[in-house]
Amino acid sequence: MNKPFVVVGGDAAGLSAASKARREDPEREVIVYERGEWISYAHCGMPYYIKGEVDSIGDLLSLSPEAVRERGIDLRRNHEVVSVDPDRQIVGVRGPDGESEQAYGDLLVATGARARTASIDGTERDGVFTLHHMSAAAAIRALLAPPGEADASAFDGSYVDVDVSEYLARTPPETVAIVGGGYVGIEMAEAFREWGLETHLYQRSSLPVPPFGEAVGDRVVEVLRDRGVHVHLETTVETLDGTDRVRRVETADGSLPVDLVLVGIGIRPNVEVLSGTGVELGTSGAVAIDKYGRTNLENVYAAGDCAEKEHVVTGDPEWVPLGLTANRAGRAIGQSVADDPEPVGKIAGTAVLKAFELECGRTGIVGEDRARAAGFDPVSETITAGSRSGYYPGNAETTVTLVGDRETGRLLGGTVTGEDRAAIRINQLATALENEMTVTGFERLDLAYAPPFSPVWDPTLVAAKVLGGQLESTGD
């Protein structure tokens, strides 16, 4: 019998791989090591739990430990894999009963990523949070609840490793600072405003959510300010000051008294377990893999937020940590270790974001500078069109930016933003990128039309018509 398939990490990629491997090869032993208590939980749902739209933290669990074990998977929580010996095909494990070794036939490293904080002084102070773990979400939700008014069921996750009662007893914050205008920062601004907090968002660049481009960033700022968020652009937070707890945010422009700080300045891949193994890392610092998720180490795979993948437009390896790609890669690797190789798939960086009522989507290469760096000769156009027939209730302005290549006419990427089902339209563009469509080819798509859903010419088709005309004129 084959040696066990060992998985390091019990979240999206890891458990997808473990589950698929068990289905494809029921006789093979599958062991999953998770260094904490939580497994298979919805990172992206935490801002909505804090806001109160999700009632219980337990609702964010996709799989319980019991469900995992029912699949025949040997799940070992509170066990951290601390070393990998690829020559002996053994991992070193630290658990409640001490240290041990485990042999593997195939190994998947799915260790995820962790929040960045190092560039800011004072992040260790009480009252400073990152949102990369469920216990942080529980603590923040508890802090926001008025004393005596919290519903105990909201904290019913049995693996919360903070003293929720201690946070519930505190005076709720009145002023909060968010450091970073990425996904978490924008979503948490909405959550904090829902609780009535004075909310300040600091972004060191000229616009938030830079991967979404200028058109989306401008609209996000407009909406945030309309909803009462104080947006500080081109402002770098230097220090989070205080004694026992954070009391002030210090920037070059001055000081702001605060009661709570959320730091969301990005993440970095967890690759330390592979130190000393000779594993190849990409320029991003994440693990380099081939089309099947294999590293340069024999029988060692990597997937999820700790691994790079091939970009569908450029063909180059990139690190874009997102949930679907982690699940998809894990599932493919689970099939591959069962002797039926399956590619992990390419990525386009397709993502959506909600900023209050504003929906935003992006995919592929959005900026012309990025396109030029990848070897393209880009042309871009931005249009605004209605989301439905103009006479139908609910019609809203939808802004689409498309980027194409002047030489080949190929569609390179785009963004969509608006208040009426705008974000879901990005999937049209992502599908086109996967199939290497030209701008004019996309324009000819037979998209559905009915007044409640779309105008005759969907906003994405309007953008393709305009960009196609521009490509034709510049190609003469």
N, C-alpha and C positions, 0 to 999 in steps of 0.2 A: 504494500500500500504506500502511496505517496506520503512524504512528510507533510505536516500541516501547512495550510495556507494561513499565514499570520498577517494580521492587519493591525497597523498602528494608527489609532484614531477611530472613535466611534460616532462620527457624524455623517454628513452627506455622502462623501466619496467612500469612506470606509465601510459603512453598513450597506451601501448599494452593492459594493463589490462582494462583501461577505454573503449577502442574500442571494445574489446571482450565482456565485460559485456553488453554494449549497443546492440550489435548484438544478444546476447543470451537472453536478457531480455529488449526489447525496452521500456517497460513501467516504468522501474526503473530509477530514477534520478541518474545521475552520475556527480559528481563535482570534478574537478581537480584544486588543488592549486599549483601554481608555483611562487616562491618568486622573480624570475627575469623576464626578457622579453623573453629570448630565450627558445624555446621548441623543442624537437625532432630533435636534430642536431647531426651531425656526428663528435664525438670527434676524432675518428681515422683519419679523413680526414684533420685535421688542419695542420699537417706538410706539406702535399701536396699542400694545399692552400698557405701556406707561401712560399713554393718552387716555386710556379707559375704554377704547373701542373693543378690546379683547378682555373679557371678564376675568379670566384666571390665567396665571402663568402656566399652569398645567396644560392649557389649551394649545400652547406652542410646541408641545411634544408631538413628533410625528410617529415615533415608535417607543413603546415602553420596554424596559429591560426584559419583562416577561414575554412580550411578543417576539423579541429577538431570540430568546432562548427557545421559544416554540418552533422557530425555524431551524433549530438544530445547530445554532451558532453558540460557541463557547465564549460568552461575553465576560470579560474580567475588568470591572470598573475599579477605580482607585489603584490601578497598576500602570506605572509609567515605564515605557521602554526608554532606557537611558543610553543604550549603545547598540551598534550593529557590527557584527563581524562577518563580512561577506565571504571570506575565505572558508570559514568553518560553517557558514550559513546558520548563525546563531544570533539571537538578540539577548541582551541583558535587560532584566526587568527588576524594577523596585516596587514592592507592594507592601501591604499591611504586615505581612509575615517576614519581611526582609527581602534580600536580593536573590535572584535565581536566573537561570538561563533557559531559553526555549529554542529548539531547533526549528528550522522552517525549510519547506521545499520551495515555496514562493513567498515573497514578502511584499506587502503594499505599505508604503509610507504615505499616510493621509493625515498629517499632523496639523493641517490648517495654517492659520496665521494669527498674529496677535497685534494689539493696538500699539501704535507709535506714540511715545510721550517724551522721548529723551531730549528733544530740542527746547523744552519748556522747563524752567525751574519751578519747583513747588508742586509737581503733580502727585507727590506722595501724601499731601496734606488731606486731612479728613474733609469731606465735602467735595472732593475732586473725583470725577468718575470718567471712565471710558465705557463704551457700550459694546463690549465684545463677549459678554458672558451673562447668563440668565440671572445669576445672583446680583449683578449690578443693576439689572432691570428691576428686580424685586426691591432692592434698596431704594432706588429712585422713586418707584411708585409709592413705597411706604412713606418716604419723606414728604411727598406731595399731598398725602391724605390728611385732612384736618383731624386733630386728635379726637379719638372716640368715634369717628365716622367711617373708619376703614372696614371693609367687608373682609372677614378672615379668609373667605373662599378665594379671594384674589391672589393669595399667597400659598395656595395648597400644594405647590410643587414640593414633594418630599425630599428633594435634593438641594434646596436652597441652603447655601453654606454661609449665610450671613444672619445676624440676629435681627430679624425683621422687626421684632417688638421694640428694639432699641431705636430704630429709625422712626417707627410709628409714634414714639413718645416725644420726638423732637418738634419744635415749632416749625411749621412748614416754611419753606423759603419764599421770599418775595421777589428777589432779583436773581436772575440766573445768567451766566455767560456761557456761550457755546463757542469753542475754539475750533474753527474749521467749517468751511461751507460745502462739504461733500454730501453724500447721501445721508449719513447719520445726522449731520448738523441741520440740514434742511428739514428732515422728518421730525427731529426733536424740537425744532423751533415751533412747529405746529403743535406738538404734544404739550410743550410748556405753556404756550398761549391758551390752550384749552383749559388749563388749570388757573389761568388768570395771572401768570407771572410776568413781571417786566423782563423781557427777553432781549439780550444783546448777542449778536452773532458777529464774530471776528473772522475775516478772511484776508490772508496775506496777499492774494493776487487781486486783480481788478474786478473779477467776477466770481461768483460761486460756481460750483459744479463745472469746473473747466472741461472735463471730457465731453460735455454736452454742447460746447461752442457758445459763441457770443449771443446769437439770437435767443437761445434758451436762457442763458445766464441773465440777460437783461430783463426778461419777463419774470424770472424767479425773484430778482431783487425788487421789482415793482410790486409783486404780489406780497412778498414778505413785509415790505414797508406799509402797504395798504392794510395789512392785518396786524399792525402794531409792533413788528419786530424792528429793533434798532440794528441796522446793518452797517458794520464798519469795514469798508473795503480798503485794500492796500494797507492793512494794519496788522502788524505782527505782535502777538502776545509774547512778552519776554519772561514775566514772572507771575506766579500765582502766590500772592503774599498772605501772611497770617501767622498765627502762633500754633495753637492746637488745631484750628480749622482754617480753611481758606476764607479770607475776608476781602481781598482786593485782587483785581486784575490789573497788571501793570503793562502799559505799552509805551512806545516813544511819545505818544500823544497825551499821555496822562494816566490817571488811576480811576478805576470804577469799583465802588463798594459792591460786593456780591455775597450771596448766601450759599450758592451752589455753582459749580463749574462742570461742564461736560466737555471733554477733550475728544475731538474727532478729526485728527490730522492724518489719518491713513493707517494702514496696516503693513506688516512685513511678514514674509513667510517663515514658518517654523521649520528650519532645516538642521538645527543643531544636532539632532540625534544621528545624523549621517556624517558628522565631523570625523575626519580621520579615515574615512572609508575609501577615499578617492573618487567619490561621486562627482559628476560634473554638474556645475551650477550655471544657469544662464546669466546674462548681463543684469537681470532684475534681482538676482540673488536667490531666485526660486530654482527648483530642481529641473534640469534639462531632461526631456524625455523624447522618445520616438513616437511614431504614429500609433503605436499600441500601448503607450504609457510606460514603456520600459526605460529604465535608466541605463547608464553604461556599466552598471554592476550586474553580474549574472543573476537572473531570477529575482531582481529587485525592481519593483514598479513604484511610481509616485503619481498621485492624483489629488485634485482639489486645490485648495488655496495655497498649497506649498509647491505647486508644480506649474511650469510654463506649458503652453500649447501653441500649435501653429495657427497663425492668423489667416483667415480665409481670403483676405484681400492681398496682403503683402507676401504671404508664404513664409514669413519670418516667425521665430518663436517669440511669444509675448506672454506677459503675466497679467491676466485679467480675472481676478478671483470673484466668481459669481456662482450662485447656487445650482442652476441647471447644469452648467458645464461640469461641476463637481459630481453631481449625481450621475450624469451621462457617462463621464469617464470611469467612475467607479464600477458602474454596471458593465461597461465594456471589458474592463480588466478582470472582473469576476468571470466573465465568459472566456476570456483568453486563458486564464489559469486552469480552466476546465478543458484545455486543449482544443478550443474552437476560437482562434484569434479574431478579435473584433477591434477595429480602430476606435480610438477614443473620440474622434471627431475634431473638427477645427472650431475656432471661435471667431466671432465678429465683434465681441464686446457689446452685444445687444443688452440694453438696460433701460429700465423705466423708473421714474421718480415722481412722487406726488408732493407738491408744495401747496398746502391748503387745497383750494379747488383747481389748481393748475396741474395738468398732467404733462409729463415730459418723457420723450423717448429718444434714444440714440443707438446707432449701429455703424460698424465699419469705421472708415476714416472720415472724420468730421471737419478738421481744419485743413486749409490749403498748405500751411507750413508742414504739417505732418505728412501730407500726401507727397509733397516735393521731396521730403527726406526719404520717403519710400521709393523714390524713383519715378513718380508720376508727374504729369504736366496738368495740374488740376484747374478746373473751372467750377465755380459754385454759384448757385442762385438761391435766393430766399423769396418765397411767396406767401401770401396770406389769402386763404379762401374759406368759405363756409363749410361747416362740418356736416350739414344736412341741406336739403333744399331750402332756399331762402325764406319761403313762406311757411315752412313747417316749424312748430314750436320747438325750442331747444337748440336751434341753430346757433353756433358760436364760431368766432374766428379761430382758425387753425393755421399755425405758421409752420411751413415746411422748408427746411434747407437741404439741398442735395449737392453732392460733390461728384463730379465725373472727370474722367481722364480725356484730355483733348486729343491725344493720339489715337486711342482705341475706341473711344466712346463709352468705355466701361463705367458702370456705376460703382463708385468707391465707398459711399456711405451717406448718412444723412441724419437729420433730427426732425422731430415733430413735437409741437407743443400747442396746447389749447385746453379748453375746459369741458369739452364734450367728446369723450371717447377718443382723445388724441393719442394717448400713449399706445393703445393697442394697434394703431396703424403702423407702428414701427416694425411690426412683424412682416408686413408686406415687403419692406425694404430689406430686412434680414434674409428673407427667402430669396430675394433677387440676388443678394450678394453671394449666397451659398451656391447659386447656379451661374455665377459670373455673367449676369445679364448686362447688356448695354443700357444706356439711358433710354434710347428709342425703343428697345425691346421692352423695357418696363412700361413705357408709355402705352404700348399696344395691349397690355394685360386687360382681360375681360373681367374687370371687377364688378361686383354686384351693385345695383342701384335700386333704391326705393326711397321716397322722401323722408321717412323716419330715420334712415340709416346713413344716407350719403346723398350729395348732389350727383347729377349725372356724371360729372367729372370729379372723382375723389380728389381731395387736396394733394395727395401724393402724385396723382396723374397730372394735375395742373403743374406741379413743380417739375415733373419730368418733361412736359411739353416746353416749358420755358427754358429749362436747362438744355434740352435737345436742340432748340433753336439757337442757343448761344454756342453750343459746340459746333453746329453746322456753320455758323457765321465765322467763328474763329478758325475753322479748319480750311476755309477757302484760300 
